[in-house]
């Protein structure tokens, strides 16, 4: 099975200039645990996770006056975006996630983000017996 057959075609993205609270709200609204950060040209620049945002937002003191005002996602994101081709095999995606110790990959086609594949997506396939583990 190819990655493009199992991926979620909705890529939830934010810009480098997005504020942490705005990123968290977008994450919550879309029910995802990671957002891909795109640069001004639309290229993948990083990824920010729920844990990254909670760590930053949890450190804001209630008596401070908007301390996150000068903080952008680019200040807290992971710079390395691990990607996979839409035409790669789903087993390759699973192995890449395990080796990199991550839970999701940005799916690319013709140098453009076209979807996301997660460990949960692969587990659903296994549970539905559509993908038999080797």
VMD Tcl script that builds the backbone (N, CA, C; Angstrom):
set m [mol new atoms 402]
animate dup $m
set s [atomselect $m all]
$s set {name element resname resid chain x y z} {
  {N N UNK 1 A 0.845 -1.177 0.000}
  {CA C UNK 1 A 0.000 0.000 0.000}
  {C C UNK 1 A 0.894 1.246 0.000}
  {N N UNK 2 A 0.497 2.223 -0.761}
  {CA C UNK 2 A 1.250 3.474 -0.863}
  {C C UNK 2 A 0.796 4.465 0.213}
  {N N UNK 3 A 1.722 5.353 0.589}
  {CA C UNK 3 A 1.427 6.370 1.598}
  {C C UNK 3 A 0.211 7.199 1.188}
  {N N UNK 4 A 0.112 7.542 -0.092}
  {CA C UNK 4 A -0.994 8.399 -0.555}
  {C C UNK 4 A -2.361 7.745 -0.364}
  {N N UNK 5 A -2.390 6.419 -0.228}
  {CA C UNK 5 A -3.652 5.716 -0.018}
  {C C UNK 5 A -4.095 5.747 1.443}
  {N N UNK 6 A -3.177 6.023 2.349}
  {CA C UNK 6 A -3.488 5.987 3.781}
  {C C UNK 6 A -3.375 7.341 4.464}
  {N N UNK 7 A -2.772 8.308 3.801}
  {CA C UNK 7 A -2.522 9.615 4.432}
  {C C UNK 7 A -3.805 10.412 4.604}
  {N N UNK 8 A -3.730 11.383 5.488}
  {CA C UNK 8 A -4.786 12.381 5.625}
  {C C UNK 8 A -4.402 13.512 4.671}
  {N N UNK 9 A -5.251 13.842 3.703}
  {CA C UNK 9 A -4.869 14.862 2.721}
  {C C UNK 9 A -4.919 16.293 3.252}
  {N N UNK 10 A -5.379 16.465 4.479}
  {CA C UNK 10 A -5.440 17.810 5.044}
  {C C UNK 10 A -4.153 18.099 5.815}
  {N N UNK 11 A -3.390 19.061 5.332}
  {CA C UNK 11 A -2.165 19.476 6.001}
  {C C UNK 11 A -2.469 20.779 6.729}
  {N N UNK 12 A -2.411 20.736 8.054}
  {CA C UNK 12 A -2.685 21.930 8.852}
  {C C UNK 12 A -1.356 22.651 9.049}
  {N N UNK 13 A -1.280 23.870 8.548}
  {CA C UNK 13 A -0.018 24.614 8.578}
  {C C UNK 13 A -0.182 25.962 9.262}
  {N N UNK 14 A 0.956 26.490 9.667}
  {CA C UNK 14 A 1.039 27.835 10.217}
  {C C UNK 14 A 2.300 28.477 9.663}
  {N N UNK 15 A 2.431 29.769 9.870}
  {CA C UNK 15 A 3.620 30.469 9.387}
  {C C UNK 15 A 4.651 30.585 10.508}
  {N N UNK 16 A 5.831 30.967 10.139}
  {CA C UNK 16 A 6.907 31.190 11.102}
  {C C UNK 16 A 6.547 32.280 12.106}
  {N N UNK 17 A 5.650 33.166 11.721}
  {CA C UNK 17 A 5.327 34.341 12.531}
  {C C UNK 17 A 4.123 34.143 13.442}
  {N N UNK 18 A 3.544 32.938 13.426}
  {CA C UNK 18 A 2.370 32.643 14.244}
  {C C UNK 18 A 2.738 32.658 15.724}
  {N N UNK 19 A 1.887 33.238 16.540}
  {CA C UNK 19 A 2.072 33.273 17.997}
  {C C UNK 19 A 1.697 31.912 18.579}
  {N N UNK 20 A 2.356 31.494 19.655}
  {CA C UNK 20 A 2.072 30.186 20.255}
  {C C UNK 20 A 0.599 29.963 20.609}
  {N N UNK 21 A -0.059 30.949 21.181}
  {CA C UNK 21 A -1.462 30.771 21.548}
  {C C UNK 21 A -2.328 30.563 20.316}
  {N N UNK 22 A -2.055 31.306 19.259}
  {CA C UNK 22 A -2.792 31.147 18.005}
  {C C UNK 22 A -2.560 29.747 17.423}
  {N N UNK 23 A -1.323 29.258 17.505}
  {CA C UNK 23 A -1.009 27.907 17.029}
  {C C UNK 23 A -1.777 26.864 17.842}
  {N N UNK 24 A -1.796 27.043 19.155}
  {CA C UNK 24 A -2.508 26.110 20.028}
  {C C UNK 24 A -3.999 26.100 19.695}
  {N N UNK 25 A -4.577 27.264 19.480}
  {CA C UNK 25 A -6.000 27.348 19.132}
  {C C UNK 25 A -6.297 26.641 17.807}
  {N N UNK 26 A -5.405 26.793 16.843}
  {CA C UNK 26 A -5.590 26.129 15.545}
  {C C UNK 26 A -5.473 24.617 15.708}
  {N N UNK 27 A -4.534 24.185 16.516}
  {CA C UNK 27 A -4.343 22.768 16.784}
  {C C UNK 27 A -5.608 22.179 17.421}
  {N N UNK 28 A -6.124 22.884 18.416}
  {CA C UNK 28 A -7.332 22.435 19.112}
  {C C UNK 28 A -8.529 22.393 18.160}
  {N N UNK 29 A -8.682 23.427 17.361}
  {CA C UNK 29 A -9.805 23.533 16.413}
  {C C UNK 29 A -9.817 22.366 15.429}
  {N N UNK 30 A -8.634 21.951 14.970}
  {CA C UNK 30 A -8.536 20.901 13.961}
  {C C UNK 30 A -8.328 19.506 14.557}
  {N N UNK 31 A -8.173 19.430 15.877}
  {CA C UNK 31 A -8.020 18.137 16.530}
  {C C UNK 31 A -6.736 17.416 16.159}
  {N N UNK 32 A -5.655 18.168 16.013}
  {CA C UNK 32 A -4.361 17.564 15.663}
  {C C UNK 32 A -3.351 17.836 16.770}
  {N N UNK 33 A -2.251 17.077 16.760}
  {CA C UNK 33 A -1.230 17.209 17.792}
  {C C UNK 33 A 0.075 17.783 17.257}
  {N N UNK 34 A 0.057 18.169 15.974}
  {CA C UNK 34 A 1.238 18.806 15.382}
  {C C UNK 34 A 0.792 19.728 14.265}
  {N N UNK 35 A 1.543 20.785 14.097}
  {CA C UNK 35 A 1.315 21.709 12.992}
  {C C UNK 35 A 2.616 21.856 12.227}
  {N N UNK 36 A 2.523 21.858 10.923}
  {CA C UNK 36 A 3.711 22.055 10.111}
  {C C UNK 36 A 3.867 23.544 9.844}
  {N N UNK 37 A 5.089 24.013 9.982}
  {CA C UNK 37 A 5.400 25.427 9.839}
  {C C UNK 37 A 5.981 25.641 8.446}
  {N N UNK 38 A 5.374 26.574 7.709}
  {CA C UNK 38 A 5.847 26.880 6.365}
  {C C UNK 38 A 6.514 28.245 6.354}
  {N N UNK 39 A 7.573 28.358 5.542}
  {CA C UNK 39 A 8.239 29.657 5.413}
  {C C UNK 39 A 7.419 30.547 4.479}
  {N N UNK 40 A 7.924 31.728 4.201}
  {CA C UNK 40 A 7.184 32.703 3.400}
  {C C UNK 40 A 6.962 32.249 1.953}
  {N N UNK 41 A 7.748 31.269 1.491}
  {CA C UNK 41 A 7.579 30.737 0.134}
  {C C UNK 41 A 6.708 29.486 0.114}
  {N N UNK 42 A 6.214 29.055 1.282}
  {CA C UNK 42 A 5.368 27.864 1.358}
  {C C UNK 42 A 6.124 26.563 1.488}
  {N N UNK 43 A 7.418 26.642 1.808}
  {CA C UNK 43 A 8.226 25.435 1.988}
  {C C UNK 43 A 8.233 25.017 3.458}
  {N N UNK 44 A 8.290 23.704 3.721}
  {CA C UNK 44 A 8.343 23.249 5.112}
  {C C UNK 44 A 9.580 23.803 5.818}
  {N N UNK 45 A 9.361 24.429 6.972}
  {CA C UNK 45 A 10.456 25.028 7.741}
  {C C UNK 45 A 10.613 24.395 9.116}
  {N N UNK 46 A 9.559 23.738 9.584}
  {CA C UNK 46 A 9.614 23.148 10.913}
  {C C UNK 46 A 8.297 22.499 11.282}
  {N N UNK 47 A 8.271 21.983 12.500}
  {CA C UNK 47 A 7.060 21.372 13.028}
  {C C UNK 47 A 6.968 21.728 14.506}
  {N N UNK 48 A 5.751 22.003 14.964}
  {CA C UNK 48 A 5.538 22.312 16.367}
  {C C UNK 48 A 4.467 21.350 16.883}
  {N N UNK 49 A 4.726 20.776 18.044}
  {CA C UNK 49 A 3.815 19.782 18.605}
  {C C UNK 49 A 3.006 20.365 19.754}
  {N N UNK 50 A 1.995 19.632 20.126}
  {CA C UNK 50 A 1.160 19.968 21.276}
  {C C UNK 50 A 2.032 20.135 22.518}
  {N N UNK 51 A 2.969 19.213 22.707}
  {CA C UNK 51 A 3.860 19.267 23.864}
  {C C UNK 51 A 4.716 20.524 23.855}
  {N N UNK 52 A 5.225 20.899 22.678}
  {CA C UNK 52 A 6.020 22.131 22.567}
  {C C UNK 52 A 5.204 23.340 23.011}
  {N N UNK 53 A 3.973 23.410 22.536}
  {CA C UNK 53 A 3.128 24.559 22.847}
  {C C UNK 53 A 2.700 24.590 24.311}
  {N N UNK 54 A 2.350 23.434 24.854}
  {CA C UNK 54 A 1.946 23.379 26.261}
  {C C UNK 54 A 3.100 23.824 27.146}
  {N N UNK 55 A 4.320 23.392 26.802}
  {CA C UNK 55 A 5.495 23.794 27.583}
  {C C UNK 55 A 5.670 25.298 27.615}
  {N N UNK 56 A 5.486 25.947 26.483}
  {CA C UNK 56 A 5.650 27.400 26.405}
  {C C UNK 56 A 4.478 28.110 27.066}
  {N N UNK 57 A 3.271 27.709 26.720}
  {CA C UNK 57 A 2.090 28.381 27.265}
  {C C UNK 57 A 1.955 28.139 28.767}
  {N N UNK 58 A 2.413 26.977 29.225}
  {CA C UNK 58 A 2.356 26.669 30.653}
  {C C UNK 58 A 3.345 27.462 31.482}
  {N N UNK 59 A 4.351 28.020 30.832}
  {CA C UNK 59 A 5.371 28.780 31.570}
  {C C UNK 59 A 5.022 30.266 31.685}
  {N N UNK 60 A 3.932 30.671 31.051}
  {CA C UNK 60 A 3.529 32.080 31.108}
  {C C UNK 60 A 2.858 32.357 32.449}
  {N N UNK 61 A 3.348 33.336 33.149}
  {CA C UNK 61 A 2.805 33.681 34.459}
  {C C UNK 61 A 1.546 34.533 34.300}
  {N N UNK 62 A 0.516 34.243 35.100}
  {CA C UNK 62 A -0.745 34.965 34.957}
  {C C UNK 62 A -0.627 36.465 35.196}
  {N N UNK 63 A 0.329 36.902 36.003}
  {CA C UNK 63 A 0.417 38.327 36.314}
  {C C UNK 63 A 1.245 39.111 35.292}
  {N N UNK 64 A 1.849 38.422 34.336}
  {CA C UNK 64 A 2.657 39.133 33.344}
  {C C UNK 64 A 1.749 39.675 32.238}
  {N N UNK 65 A 2.144 40.755 31.647}
  {CA C UNK 65 A 1.342 41.401 30.611}
  {C C UNK 65 A 1.784 40.931 29.234}
  {N N UNK 66 A 1.172 39.877 28.732}
  {CA C UNK 66 A 1.425 39.327 27.397}
  {C C UNK 66 A 2.900 39.014 27.138}
  {N N UNK 67 A 3.525 38.139 27.925}
  {CA C UNK 67 A 4.936 37.828 27.695}
  {C C UNK 67 A 5.181 37.075 26.396}
  {N N UNK 68 A 4.128 36.478 25.832}
  {CA C UNK 68 A 4.305 35.742 24.584}
  {C C UNK 68 A 4.265 36.661 23.372}
  {N N UNK 69 A 4.063 37.957 23.590}
  {CA C UNK 69 A 3.918 38.904 22.482}
  {C C UNK 69 A 5.112 38.859 21.524}
  {N N UNK 70 A 6.313 38.674 22.045}
  {CA C UNK 70 A 7.504 38.666 21.202}
  {C C UNK 70 A 7.915 37.262 20.767}
  {N N UNK 71 A 7.169 36.259 21.181}
  {CA C UNK 71 A 7.510 34.881 20.878}
  {C C UNK 71 A 6.707 34.403 19.668}
  {N N UNK 72 A 7.401 33.816 18.709}
  {CA C UNK 72 A 6.765 33.233 17.533}
  {C C UNK 72 A 7.034 31.741 17.509}
  {N N UNK 73 A 6.276 31.045 16.680}
  {CA C UNK 73 A 6.456 29.602 16.530}
  {C C UNK 73 A 7.887 29.273 16.114}
  {N N UNK 74 A 8.494 30.117 15.305}
  {CA C UNK 74 A 9.871 29.838 14.848}
  {C C UNK 74 A 10.846 29.708 16.020}
  {N N UNK 75 A 10.498 30.314 17.170}
  {CA C UNK 75 A 11.358 30.256 18.351}
  {C C UNK 75 A 11.252 28.931 19.103}
  {N N UNK 76 A 10.199 28.168 18.857}
  {CA C UNK 76 A 9.999 26.922 19.619}
  {C C UNK 76 A 9.886 25.675 18.748}
  {N N UNK 77 A 9.762 25.851 17.443}
  {CA C UNK 77 A 9.567 24.704 16.547}
  {C C UNK 77 A 10.830 23.855 16.428}
  {N N UNK 78 A 10.631 22.629 15.999}
  {CA C UNK 78 A 11.737 21.756 15.620}
  {C C UNK 78 A 12.030 22.070 14.159}
  {N N UNK 79 A 13.281 22.396 13.870}
  {CA C UNK 79 A 13.640 22.832 12.520}
  {C C UNK 79 A 13.597 21.720 11.479}
  {N N UNK 80 A 13.838 20.512 11.901}
  {CA C UNK 80 A 13.897 19.410 10.942}
  {C C UNK 80 A 12.512 18.837 10.703}
  {N N UNK 81 A 12.061 18.905 9.465}
  {CA C UNK 81 A 10.787 18.309 9.080}
  {C C UNK 81 A 11.109 17.024 8.332}
  {N N UNK 82 A 10.688 15.912 8.881}
  {CA C UNK 82 A 10.934 14.630 8.230}
  {C C UNK 82 A 9.758 14.348 7.311}
  {N N UNK 83 A 10.074 14.118 6.058}
  {CA C UNK 83 A 9.043 13.944 5.037}
  {C C UNK 83 A 9.154 12.574 4.384}
  {N N UNK 84 A 8.101 12.233 3.678}
  {CA C UNK 84 A 8.082 11.004 2.890}
  {C C UNK 84 A 7.313 11.290 1.606}
  {N N UNK 85 A 7.647 10.584 0.567}
  {CA C UNK 85 A 6.960 10.748 -0.710}
  {C C UNK 85 A 5.604 10.049 -0.673}
  {N N UNK 86 A 4.638 10.640 -1.338}
  {CA C UNK 86 A 3.300 10.048 -1.422}
  {C C UNK 86 A 3.343 8.682 -2.097}
  {N N UNK 87 A 4.357 8.445 -2.938}
  {CA C UNK 87 A 4.458 7.178 -3.660}
  {C C UNK 87 A 5.253 6.107 -2.923}
  {N N UNK 88 A 5.803 6.437 -1.745}
  {CA C UNK 88 A 6.526 5.437 -0.956}
  {C C UNK 88 A 5.540 4.455 -0.337}
  {N N UNK 89 A 6.071 3.311 0.058}
  {CA C UNK 89 A 5.242 2.291 0.697}
  {C C UNK 89 A 4.945 2.670 2.145}
  {N N UNK 90 A 3.799 2.254 2.627}
  {CA C UNK 90 A 3.376 2.553 3.987}
  {C C UNK 90 A 4.346 1.943 5.011}
  {N N UNK 91 A 4.931 0.802 4.665}
  {CA C UNK 91 A 5.917 0.179 5.555}
  {C C UNK 91 A 7.142 1.075 5.723}
  {N N UNK 92 A 7.520 1.774 4.665}
  {CA C UNK 92 A 8.643 2.710 4.742}
  {C C UNK 92 A 8.317 3.867 5.683}
  {N N UNK 93 A 7.081 4.330 5.645}
  {CA C UNK 93 A 6.652 5.403 6.543}
  {C C UNK 93 A 6.719 4.931 7.989}
  {N N UNK 94 A 6.242 3.723 8.246}
  {CA C UNK 94 A 6.265 3.176 9.609}
  {C C UNK 94 A 7.698 3.043 10.111}
  {N N UNK 95 A 8.574 2.511 9.283}
  {CA C UNK 95 A 9.974 2.348 9.685}
  {C C UNK 95 A 10.652 3.693 9.930}
  {N N UNK 96 A 10.366 4.668 9.096}
  {CA C UNK 96 A 10.958 6.000 9.253}
  {C C UNK 96 A 10.501 6.641 10.566}
  {N N UNK 97 A 9.215 6.515 10.882}
  {CA C UNK 97 A 8.710 7.073 12.144}
  {C C UNK 97 A 9.357 6.381 13.342}
  {N N UNK 98 A 9.505 5.070 13.260}
  {CA C UNK 98 A 10.130 4.337 14.372}
  {C C UNK 98 A 11.591 4.734 14.546}
  {N N UNK 99 A 12.335 4.804 13.451}
  {CA C UNK 99 A 13.754 5.168 13.529}
  {C C UNK 99 A 13.960 6.591 14.027}
  {N N UNK 100 A 13.088 7.511 13.599}
  {CA C UNK 100 A 13.230 8.913 13.991}
  {C C UNK 100 A 12.532 9.218 15.318}
  {N N UNK 101 A 11.807 8.245 15.857}
  {CA C UNK 101 A 11.055 8.396 17.107}
  {C C UNK 101 A 10.096 9.593 17.035}
  {N N UNK 102 A 9.313 9.602 15.956}
  {CA C UNK 102 A 8.292 10.627 15.770}
  {C C UNK 102 A 6.966 9.942 15.469}
  {N N UNK 103 A 5.892 10.692 15.566}
  {CA C UNK 103 A 4.577 10.086 15.385}
  {C C UNK 103 A 3.875 10.498 14.093}
  {N N UNK 104 A 4.512 11.325 13.296}
  {CA C UNK 104 A 3.882 11.729 12.045}
  {C C UNK 104 A 4.886 12.264 11.041}
  {N N UNK 105 A 4.532 12.112 9.770}
  {CA C UNK 105 A 5.385 12.568 8.672}
  {C C UNK 105 A 4.592 13.469 7.736}
  {N N UNK 106 A 5.265 14.458 7.215}
  {CA C UNK 106 A 4.681 15.299 6.174}
  {C C UNK 106 A 4.854 14.560 4.846}
  {N N UNK 107 A 3.775 14.414 4.108}
  {CA C UNK 107 A 3.809 13.701 2.834}
  {C C UNK 107 A 3.978 14.721 1.710}
  {N N UNK 108 A 4.961 14.455 0.850}
  {CA C UNK 108 A 5.300 15.384 -0.225}
  {C C UNK 108 A 5.060 14.740 -1.588}
  {N N UNK 109 A 4.686 15.597 -2.537}
  {CA C UNK 109 A 4.561 15.175 -3.925}
  {C C UNK 109 A 4.925 16.380 -4.778}
  {N N UNK 110 A 5.878 16.207 -5.676}
  {CA C UNK 110 A 6.365 17.309 -6.518}
  {C C UNK 110 A 6.812 18.499 -5.671}
  {N N UNK 111 A 7.534 18.207 -4.586}
  {CA C UNK 111 A 8.076 19.221 -3.673}
  {C C UNK 111 A 7.011 20.071 -2.987}
  {N N UNK 112 A 5.782 19.571 -2.915}
  {CA C UNK 112 A 4.687 20.275 -2.242}
  {C C UNK 112 A 4.086 19.361 -1.171}
  {N N UNK 113 A 3.714 19.942 -0.013}
  {CA C UNK 113 A 3.037 19.142 1.013}
  {C C UNK 113 A 1.632 18.756 0.537}
  {N N UNK 114 A 1.330 17.447 0.581}
  {CA C UNK 114 A 0.019 16.978 0.113}
  {C C UNK 114 A -0.748 16.189 1.163}
  {N N UNK 115 A -0.125 15.925 2.308}
  {CA C UNK 115 A -0.822 15.161 3.332}
  {C C UNK 115 A 0.052 14.888 4.531}
  {N N UNK 116 A -0.529 14.147 5.465}
  {CA C UNK 116 A 0.154 13.762 6.691}
  {C C UNK 116 A -0.162 12.296 6.951}
  {N N UNK 117 A 0.844 11.544 7.341}
  {CA C UNK 117 A 0.646 10.149 7.747}
  {C C UNK 117 A 1.161 10.011 9.176}
  {N N UNK 118 A 0.366 9.390 10.035}
  {CA C UNK 118 A 0.731 9.252 11.444}
  {C C UNK 118 A 0.762 7.786 11.861}
  {N N UNK 119 A 1.354 7.535 13.022}
  {CA C UNK 119 A 1.337 6.189 13.583}
  {C C UNK 119 A -0.097 5.715 13.783}
  {N N UNK 120 A -0.967 6.626 14.173}
  {CA C UNK 120 A -2.374 6.280 14.379}
  {C C UNK 120 A -3.014 5.813 13.082}
  {N N UNK 121 A -2.702 6.476 11.975}
  {CA C UNK 121 A -3.239 6.058 10.674}
  {C C UNK 121 A -2.813 4.626 10.359}
  {N N UNK 122 A -1.556 4.315 10.619}
  {CA C UNK 122 A -1.032 2.981 10.325}
  {C C UNK 122 A -1.657 1.947 11.263}
  {N N UNK 123 A -1.836 2.303 12.527}
  {CA C UNK 123 A -2.486 1.391 13.480}
  {C C UNK 123 A -3.920 1.090 13.058}
  {N N UNK 124 A -4.604 2.083 12.542}
  {CA C UNK 124 A -5.985 1.863 12.063}
  {C C UNK 124 A -6.008 0.866 10.910}
  {N N UNK 125 A -5.013 0.955 10.021}
  {CA C UNK 125 A -4.928 0.010 8.918}
  {C C UNK 125 A -4.693 -1.412 9.419}
  {N N UNK 126 A -3.806 -1.534 10.377}
  {CA C UNK 126 A -3.514 -2.856 10.945}
  {C C UNK 126 A -4.758 -3.405 11.633}
  {N N UNK 127 A -5.418 -2.547 12.410}
  {CA C UNK 127 A -6.633 -2.981 13.119}
  {C C UNK 127 A -7.725 -3.407 12.157}
  {N N UNK 128 A -7.788 -2.754 11.002}
  {CA C UNK 128 A -8.789 -3.102 9.988}
  {C C UNK 128 A -8.303 -4.241 9.105}
  {N N UNK 129 A -7.137 -4.770 9.420}
  {CA C UNK 129 A -6.519 -5.880 8.676}
  {C C UNK 129 A -6.278 -5.536 7.218}
  {N N UNK 130 A -6.085 -4.249 6.942}
  {CA C UNK 130 A -5.769 -3.836 5.576}
  {C C UNK 130 A -4.266 -3.879 5.335}
  {N N UNK 131 A -3.506 -3.907 6.421}
  {CA C UNK 131 A -2.060 -3.926 6.335}
  {C C UNK 131 A -1.584 -4.981 7.308}
  {N N UNK 132 A -0.898 -5.975 6.807}
  {CA C UNK 132 A -0.422 -7.048 7.664}
  {C C UNK 132 A 1.019 -6.767 8.020}
  {N N UNK 133 A 1.339 -6.648 9.338}
  {CA C UNK 133 A 2.727 -6.394 9.723}
  {C C UNK 133 A 3.657 -7.520 9.293}
  {N N UNK 134 A 4.873 -7.141 8.909}
  {CA C UNK 134 A 5.862 -8.148 8.451}
  {C C UNK 134 A 6.523 -8.819 9.622}
}
mol reanalyze $m
mol bondsrecalc $m
mol representation Tube
mol addrep $m
